[in-house]
């Protein structure tokens, strides 16, 4: 499922055209979103954030500290769930290739 369709309370679709989708992510402390996947993407972190990822096979990553101002470039990401395990909102702008 697309992130903004699976968890509209976390991911807000800001704009899209035939090539890209621009999404704002705001995950509250303790919030875990629904299972979703991404096409290849680029993103920019708007806040410091401590998070971990869950995969459908039951694996969970160790908490990762993500810093405001970081840019991330990722290939397509298979089904996962993002969990904010910190004390502050996790905020990022994500640009997905369609």
MOVEN-V464491 format. One record per run of one state. SS is the DSSP state (A for helix, B for strand, O for the rest). FROM is the first residue (numbers start at 1). TO is the last residue. Records with the same first field share a line. If there is no record, write none. Layout:
SS: FROM-TO / FROM-TO
This chain:
O: 1-1 / 7-10 / 17-19 / 28-31 / 33-35 / 39-40 / 46-48 / 56-59 / 61-63 / 67-70 / 75-76 / 85-89 / 98-98
B: 2-2 / 11-16 / 20-27 / 32-32 / 36-38 / 41-45 / 49-55 / 60-60 / 64-66 / 71-74 / 77-84 / 90-97
A: 3-6
